[in-house]
């Protein structure tokens, strides 16, 4: 299994809603990442989990809350988002936190905040 | 100066053409290098790692020039299906590991 699976593929939420994005990988990778990508821009790193512990938080607003329940799963909890948070949210994994072999990305969740 | 710079394009080429992209990086301690391909509204997919000795995968050739701090991607015999954005990615580890994405180069291959 060489995939990273993300759900849902699309999400529309109001600014007062709470929702969660989910990511799963079964490649035995020990590092997992959340990236945000706006149209025609490169991905921007949000969070890194290494061996199920949060190792990097790139000064992301607290309305985004990551969680790593186990080595295969990564969640991103969303609360009180703003319209400017609308973007493609990508989950990625790598063998360890120094991805010398590159990342495997999931297909992303396209989020629209209304 | 950006840490990783790419010509945004777009590059418009006919089928069968050879096209080359360059990517420059500013941190001389950079240690690993990749090209990713991203189709419209899809996720980035790893195309190739880039090694100092240069490497080839079918119609694709990647080169690294450490002295001049750039990497390149050459696509021979372009296909319509090569139309995508090509992202250059650089990793370095100085006081903490960092991955830097270039802004991407758009390629359109026309029939």
Interface residues (C-beta under 8 A of the other chain):
Chain A: X41 X42 X43 X45 X88 X90 X97 X98 X99 X100 X101 X102 X103 X104 X105 X106 X107 X108 X110
Chain B: X31 X32 X34 X36 X41 X42 X43 X44 X45 X46 X49 X87 X89 X91 X93 X97 X99 X101 X102 X103 X104
